Amino acid sequence: MSLSSHLTELKKKHDHLSMEVEHAQRSPSTDGLEIAGMKKQKLKLKEEIERLSSATETA
């Protein structure tokens, strides 16, 4: 898998997780810890995207 396709997949996962977080926040039955876990995953994806993006710019 090329770096650009890997970045694209990470961005898709980030967007999907973002939609899941929004949906969970609107649902009163969703546990706050579950939402926090999803936000943590989302942040890790964002950091990985930024790290790989900066690596491709300097290469």
N, C-alpha and C positions, 0 to 999 in steps of 0.2 A: 504494500500500500504506500502510495506516495505521500509526502508530507502535506501537500495541499488537500488531498482527499481525506486524510486523517483530520486535518483542521475542520474541513466541512462536516465530517461526522460528529466531531466534538461540538460544533456550533449547533447542529441539529439536536443533539442530546440536551444541550443547555437550553435551547428554546422550548423543547418538549417539557423539560423539568420546570421551566418558568411557568408554563401553562398549568402544570400539575399543582404547583405551589399556589397560584392564583385561585384555582378551583378549590383546593383544600381550605384556603383562608375564608372562602365564602360559605363553606359547609360547617355548620355549627358542631357537627359530630366528630370532626377531625381533631385528633389529639395535637396539642401544641408541640410536644416532643417530636412527633412525626413531621410536622411542618419544619421545625428547626433542623431536623436531619436532612430533609430535602433541600433546605437553603444552604446547608453545609456542603452537600454534594454539588449544588449549583455553583457555589463559590470555588470549589476545587476545579470544576470544569473550566470556569472563567480564568482562573490562574494558569491552568495548563494551556488554554488557548492563547493567552497573552505571552506565556513563555515560548511557545512554539512560533508564534507570530514574530516575536522579536528575534528569535534564532534565524528565521528565514530572511529577515531584513538585514542582519549582519553578515549573512553568508554570501 
